[in-house]
Amino acid sequence: MIKVKTEIKLKKAEITAIERHPVPVLGKDYRVKIIYKSIKIAELDVEDTTIKISLPNKYKKGDNKKILDLAIEKMYEEIAKVEIENAMEKFRIMLGFAPEDYKISKIIKGFGKCENNKITINPYIIKYNRKFIEYVVLHEYCHLKYKSHCRSFYELLAKYEPNYEFYEQLISNATETIK
């Protein structure tokens, strides 16, 4: 079960009343429910199979698609912080080395990259299950030792994920639909 509570600061911008179903989180699809309350700042809760977004009453008559998009994006970022940190720590211990730094940031193409001993992971990876997330982090860790996809790179990858070809195919198929 995912339990996330975050606040979203609202701007007086155009807002739409369109809901999105399903919203994928960690490989599971969630429904979105918008609730209007006497609050000042939007709230987001994830429970069971529902993402509940509470908005101030003043947005009731508004067009809230942009707020919905912002809330879901913020939720992905918050979940990504936890999930990616866990995967980074797992592989730091397992492999015995770590990047100089890592960040969670949108990447135009792909789920992760390793440049100058720094790893970047796309927050939209949170749409996929934990095993997929761990594979992407492992893949980028392997790039800390081998910059290209050489034989040694794949040997190291296979040592920790013997089924790496399966995940490479998933990445290949999923990269076109990251956003």
GUSE-508328 format. One record per residue: x, y, z of N, C-alpha, C, CB in turn; residue in three letters. Coordinates in steps of 0.001 Angstrom, whole numbers, padded with zeros to 6 digits, always signed. Glycine has a CB too. Layout:
XYZXYZXYZXYZALA...
This chain:
+000849-001177+000000+000000+000000+000000+000891+001235+000000-000964+000001+001222MET+000512+002207-000755+001237+003466-000828+000484+004474+000010+001398+003958-002301ILE+001197+005183+000842+000572+006231+001638+001387+007490+001415+000498+005848+003166LYS+000817+008421+000693+001507+009666+000390+000602+010816+000767+001912+009743-001105VAL+001150+011765+001444+000406+012973+001742+001329+014122+001387-000066+013030+003250LYS+000886+014981+000524+001700+016101+000101+000808+017306-000107+002483+015768-001181THR+001376+018468-000067+000621+019688-000300+001045+020287-001623+000821+020696+000848GLU+000103+020872-002322+000362+021502-003605-000071+022951-003491-000381+020771-004774ILE+000842+023865-003726+000484+025279-003696-000239+025617-005000+001751+026184-003499LYS-001346+026296-004882-002184+026602-006030-001953+028030-006504-003655+026390-005688LEU-001996+028183-007795-001919+029510-008382-003290+029827-008947-000805+029599-009484LYS-003615+031098-009022-004881+031468-009640-004687+031441-011150-005370+032877-009153LYS-004686+030234-011689-004501+030044-013119-005748+029376-013664-003226+029198-013427ALA-005754+029111-014968-006893+028407-015524-006849+026972-015038-006899+028476-017073GLU-007995+026469-014687-008079+025133-014117-009209+024397-014842-008324+025184-012558ILE-009048+023112-015118-010096+022360-015811-010648+021247-014937-009559+021778-017115THR-011843+020793-015250-012521+019770-014441-012505+018417-015131-013962+020185-014153ALA-011348+017980-015568-011232+016695-016245-010451+015756-015344-010541+016841-017639ILE-010990+014562-015134-010305+013574-014323-009619+012575-015233-011284+012865-013366GLU-008547+011991-014732-007806+011002-015513-007899+009638-014838-006325+011426-015680ARG-008248+008652-015625-008275+007274-015142-007648+006425-016216-009732+006791-014805HIS-006900+005458-015967-006253+005232-014688-004965+006053-014575-005954+003742-014503PRO-004475+006197-013362-003193+006825-013089-002287+005725-012546-003327+008040-012075VAL-001229+005361-013285-000364+004271-012824+000631+004721-011760+000385+003677-013996PRO+000766+003910-010710+001736+004154-009639+002294+002797-009213+001078+004918-008415VAL+003609+002638-009328+004298+001397-008969+003648+000171-009619+004314+001230-007450LEU+003298+000322-010881+002762-000795-011656+001301-001102-011413+003545-001998-011371GLY+000637-000259-010649-000780-000487-010320-001584+000733-010763-000975-000756-008781LYS-002764+000497-011313-003603+001605-011768-004509+002109-010650-004445+001174-012970ASP-004587+003439-010543-005406+004092-009523-006467+004967-010183-004525+004934-008573TYR-007586+005111-009504-008624+006045-009910-008352+007369-009220-010049+005506-009565ARG-008811+008447-009814-008633+009777-009213-009998+010294-008781-007949+010777-010216VAL-010039+010778-007556-011274+011352-007027-010954+012755-006535-011881+010467-005876LYS-011685+013740-007038-011490+015120-006618-012562+015473-005594-011538+016092-007836ILE-012112+016023-004467-013012+016409-003382-012793+017890-003104-012768+015543-002091ILE-013876+018633-002935-013783+020059-002602-014065+020237-001120-014775+020909-003458TYR-013177+020988-000435-013279+021182+001011-012993+022630+001374-012313+020247+001756LYS-013251+022953+002614-012906+024269+003154-011451+024227+003622-013868+024676+004331SER-010542+024258+002669-009107+024248+002953-008455+025347+002120-008467+022844+002642ILE-007213+025695+002457-006512+026740+001714-005527+026174+000701-005783+027652+002672LYS-004952+025024+001012-003945+024405+000138-004438+023017-000254-002542+024323+000844ILE-004242+022665-001517-004670+021355-002008-003935+020249-001260-004423+021233-003528ALA-004610+019120-001097-004033+017954-000443-004188+016756-001352-004694+017693+000928GLU-003270+015822-001220-003316+014625-002028-003074+013423-001127-002279+014684-003175LEU-003970+012444-001159-003830+011209-000398-003966+010034-001351-004884+011124+000743ASP-003162+009010-001124-003269+007777-001904-003672+006679-000936-001916+007427-002649VAL-004830+006066-001199-005330+004992-000358-005933+003913-001242-006369+005518+000662GLU-005567+002685-000936-006050+001536-001698-005847+001766-003185-007532+001267-001399ASP-006918+001861-003964-006786+002056-005414-007292+003428-005844-007547+000965-006168THR-007314+004372-004916-007842+005703-005214-006853+006784-004807-009181+005922-004504THR-006667+007735-005679-005910+008941-005379-006951+010009-005107-004921+009351-006558ILE-006952+010534-003881-007925+011557-003503-007227+012906-003507-008557+011258-002106LYS-007745+013801-004318-007211+015154-004386-008260+016082-003800-006839+015562-005857ILE-007890+016745-002706-008794+017698-002062-008398+019095-002504-008753+017568-000501SER-009372+019824-003023-009145+021190-003494-009981+022167-002679-009480+021316-004998LEU-009491+023405-002557-010302+024424-001888-011617+024639-002636-009523+025753-001781PRO-012672+024944-001903-013996+025161-002502-013981+026203-003615-014979+025584-001435ASN-013081+027185-003516-013059+028250-004521-012763+027720-005929-012024+029297-004139LYS-012248+026484-006042-011953+025906-007355-013082+025023-007879-010677+025101-007284TYR-014178+024940-007136-015282+024056-007481-015854+024347-008867-016372+024173-006445LYS-015982+025603-009199-016572+025974-010484-015518+026088-011579-017324+027290-010356LYS-014287+025923-011206-013188+026113-012152-012942+024908-013028-011935+026448-011417GLY-011978+025091-013865-011536+024097-014817-010250+023514-014221-011312+024713-016276ASP-010288+022301-013618-009167+021871-012804-008235+020816-013410-009687+021359-011559ASN-008162+020697-014712-007233+019740-015339-005781+020066-015001-007421+019735-016865LYS-005417+021338-015016-004029+021708-014714-003674+021392-013266-003801+023196-014993LYS-004587+021613-012350-004320+021281-010952-004217+019767-010783-005426+021853-010033ILE-005071+019033-011457-005006+017573-011417-003648+017102-011933-006154+016947-012251LEU-003219+017636-013071-001914+017273-013635-000783+017627-012671-001696+017981-014984ASP-000843+018802-012078+000177+019247-011133+000209+018346-009903-000076+020702-010718LEU-000952+017988-009396-001033+017129-008210-000443+015750-008496-002493+016993-007743ALA-000757+015190-009639-000238+013866-009995+001269+013936-010230-000954+013317-011253ILE+001736+014988-010868+003173+015164-011084+003907+015285-009747+003440+016410-011955GLU+003352+016064-008832+003952+016229-007505+003961+014899-006760+003188+017296-006689LYS+002890+014136-006890+002815+012830-006252+003912+011918-006796+001427+012196-006471MET+004096+011887-008128+005163+011081-008725+006517+011476-008160+005165+011230-010251TYR+006760+012775-008041+008042+013250-007518+008268+012809-006076+008116+014767-007609GLU+007226+012905-005244+007350+012519-003837+007581+011012-003684+006094+012938-003063GLU+006847+010218-004440+007033+008764-004378+008402+008402-004937+005911+008024-005161ILE+008813+009086-006003+010129+008825-006609+011254+009046-005611+010341+009719-007833ALA+011154+010089-004801+012202+010360-003807+012426+009145-002913+011831+011588-002948LYS+011358+008552-002452+011448+007412-001533+011910+006153-002264+010090+007159-000857VAL+011255+005827-003361+011537+004578-004072+012948+004561-004663+010511+004365-005180GLU+013363+005665-005247+014685+005713-005871+015778+005719-004804+014814+006955-006775ILE+015545+006432-003715+016513+006407-002604+016695+004977-002099+016047+007332-001442GLU+015613+004242-001949+015694+002848-001492+016496+001990-002471+014283+002261-001314ASN+016235+002137-003760+016953+001362-004780+018429+001764-004829+016302+001561-006166ALA+018717+003052-004708+020107+003521-004725+020873+002916-003549+020168+005075-004672MET+020267+002910-002380+020924+002361-001189+021122+000857-001326+020101+002671+000074GLU+020142+000166-001863+020247-001282-002058+021456-001622-002916+018968-001835-002705LYS+021615-000905-004043+022713-001235-004947+024054-000681-004466+022413-000707-006332PHE+024042+000368-003679+025287+000857-003066+025865-000231-002170+025039+002168-002248ARG+025010-000832-001371+025447-001902-000472+025834-003145-001268+024337-002243+000544ILE+025013-003521-002231+025234-004740-003001+026510-004668-003854+024032-005009-003892MET+026735-003532-004506+027858-003405-005430+029122-002859-004759+027470-002507-006582LEU+028959-002171-003650+030117-001646-002952+030658-000339-003507+031183-002649-002972GLY+029898+000320-004344+030273+001644-004840+029007+002437-005106+031146+001543-006128PHE+029168+003751-005297+028006+004620-005473+028387+005795-006381+027480+005132-004094ALA+027389+006443-006950+027676+007635-007756+028106+008789-006854+026437+008041-008595PRO+028790+009762-007445+029128+010975-006696+027854+011658-006213+029965+011945-007566GLU+026837+011589-007035+025565+012225-006716+024495+011597-007593+025630+013776-006923ASP+023255+011789-007215+022149+011401-008091+021043+012418-007923+021638+009957-007773TYR+020187+012489-008936+019043+013376-008847+017858+012743-009555+019368+014755-009449LYS+016716+013245-009199+015469+012818-009821+015013+014000-010654+014371+012376-008750ILE+014978+013797-011956+014661+014896-012863+014082+014341-014153+015912+015752-013154SER+013182+015092-014749+012593+014654-016014+013687+014523-017066+011496+015645-016488LYS+013604+013443-017803+014527+013174-018895+013674+013056-020145+015393+011870-018643ILE+014076+013729-021198+013263+013727-022418+013108+012323-022990+013883+014645-023466ILE+014192+011572-023014+014115+010223-023568+014797+009252-022614+014765+010158-024978LYS+014046+008325-022077+014614+007311-021206+014195+007455-019761+016090+007348-021294GLY+014601+006483-018972+014262+006449-017556+015432+006843-016671+013781+005076-017176PHE+016644+006725-017192+017805+007063-016402+018992+007368-017286+018137+005944-015447GLY+019979+008040-016687+021232+008294-017403+022341+008449-016380+021129+009564-018312LYS+023554+008191-016834+024734+008312-015993+025756+009134-016770+025309+006901-015588CYS+026064+010306-016243+027049+011190-016860+027959+011743-015784+026362+012339-017640GLU+029260+011699-016030+030239+012242-015083+030069+011680-013673+030130+013752-015040ASN+029843+010384-013588+029654+009681-012306+028457+010184-011505+030897+009817-011465ASN+027483+010737-012199+026250+011188-011568+025075+010514-012283+026125+012754-011616LYS+024150+010022-011505+022989+009315-012049+021769+010219-011965+022738+007981-011289ILE+020997+010244-013048+019720+010953-013090+018630+009928-013389+019732+012107-014165THR+017559+009962-012610+016429+009050-012811+015173+009881-013060+016236+008098-011576ILE+014422+009495-014067+013182+010164-014438+012089+009831-013403+012737+009739-015876ASN+011416+010852-012836+010384+010554-011828+009214+009737-012386+009854+011848-011243PRO+009019+009763-013698+007917+008994-014294+008153+007494-014239+007709+009417-015731TYR+009343+007090-013810+009620+005671-013612+008673+005086-012559+011092+005459-013193ILE+008125+005951-011727+007237+005532-010640+005939+004931-011180+006922+006721-009724ILE+005674+005108-012451+004501+004472-013053+004671+002952-013116+004253+005035-014463LYS+005905+002494-013022+006223+001069-013181+006507+000424-011827+007435+000885-014121TYR+006542-000898-011806+006709-001602-010533+008134-001465-009975+006365-003079-010710ASN+008290-001828-008713+009575-001667-008013+010704-002442-008674+009440-002112-006572ARG+010423-003626-009178+011462-004438-009829+012008-003707-011059+010898-005832-010235LYS+011134-003066-011793+011538-002277-012964+012390-001090-012514+010290-001783-013759PHE+011961-000400-011463+012704+000742-010924+014097+000290-010493+011945+001384-009728ILE+014153-000812-009775+015444-001332-009333+016331-001691-010513+015248-002550-008442GLU+015745-002260-011558+016550-002602-012726+017164-001348-013354+015699-003352-013760TYR+016387-000302-013510+016901+000933-014117+018029+001507-013258+015762+001980-014285VAL+017858+001507-011948+018919+001999-011060+020162+001121-011192+018432+002029-009585VAL+019988-000196-011200+021126-001110-011388+021828-000828-012713+020657-002582-011339LEU+021074-000658-013768+021629-000374-015100+022519+000870-015043+020488-000175-016143HIS+022022+001911-014390+022809+003154-014294+024023+002974-013395+021939+004303-013762GLU+023902+002187-012339+025056+001873-011495+026143+001196-012323+024640+000970-010310TYR+025744+000263-013179+026722-000441-014021+027464+000535-014931+026024-001524-014869CYS+026790+001619-015319+027458+002646-016138+028513+003413-015347+026428+003625-016698HIS+028465+003363-014039+029528+003987-013247+030859+003275-013485+029170+003966-011744LEU+030799+001979-013731+032013+001191-014007+032332+001125-015496+031857-000222-013457LYS+031298+001013-016318+031478+000868-017762+030592+001883-018477+031145-000585-018226TYR+031205+002826-019147+030456+003926-019771+029615+003468-020961+031416+005011-020220LYS+030051+002428-021638+029305+001954-022816+028686+000587-022513+030237+001868-024072SER+027852+000139-023414+027214-001171-023286+028143-002250-023848+025840-001193-024021HIS+029301-002385-023237+030283-003378-023670+029986-004725-023002+031730-002905-023335CYS+030754-005723-023366+030556-007056-022813+030678-007054-021279+031570-008029-023422ARG+031658-006348-020739+031859-006290-019285+030664-005636-018586+033151-005515-018953SER+030081-004629-019240+028890-003979-018701+027782-005009-018524+028422-002827-019627PHE+027503-005783-019585+026421-006769-019525+026747-007921-018573+026136-007317-020918TYR+028010-008256-018419+028388-009294-017456+028092-008836-016028+029883-009649-017602GLU+028423-007574-015738+028130-007036-014409+026613-006963-014189+028771-005632-014236LEU+025903-006512-015188+024440-006422-015114+023832-007802-014859+023865-005816-016419LEU+024292-008796-015629+023761-010161-015520+024076-010792-014158+024331-011036-016640ALA+025183-010388-013556+025552-010924-012237+024485-010589-011199+026919-010366-011789LYS+023906-009390-011302+022915-008933-010320+021477-009030-010813+023206-007513-009935TYR+021300-009128-012127+019958-009306-012704+020082-010227-013921+019313-007916-013108GLU+020029-011553-013666+020186-012513-014765+019143-012352-015876+020113-013915-014219PRO+017997-011786-015534+016918-011597-016509+016958-010193-017125+015553-011839-015842ASN+018146-009611-017239+018260-008224-017702+017688-008005-019091+019697-007802-017690TYR+017741-009022-019961+017224-008851-021329+015718-008561-021325+017512-010113-022171GLU+015009-009164-020387+013578-008912-020231+013340-007430-019921+012983-009806-019107PHE+014118-006883-018985+013961-005477-018603+014410-004531-019706+014743-005189-017335TYR+015428-004921-020448+015861-004086-021578+014736-003978-022612+017146-004672-022236GLU+014021-005072-022829+012887-005052-023763+011759-004184-023214+012374-006488-024029GLN+011487-004281-021922+010464-003422-021310+010836-001946-021466+010287-003772-019812LEU+012090-001619-021227+012546-000236-021376+012377+000219-022813+014015-000093-020941ILE+012757-000623-023727+012631-000290-025145+011178-000003-025519+013180-001429-026008SER+010259-000808-025005+008836-000635-025300+008241+000558-024553+008070-001904-024942ASN+008700+000795-023338+008098+001826-022489+008638+003221-022752+008312+001482-021051ALA+009836+003343-023272+010460+004659-023456+009621+005574-024324+011836+004506-024067THR+008865+005026-025246+008032+005851-026116+006832+006447-025396+007559+005038-027287GLU+006468+005885-024241+005290+006358-023523+005607+006841-022103+004260+005260-023463THR+006745+007484-021932+007178+007908-020593+006250+008946-019999+008590+008463-020644ILE+005842+009938-020739+005065+011048-020182+003694+010666-019770+004975+012144-021149LYS
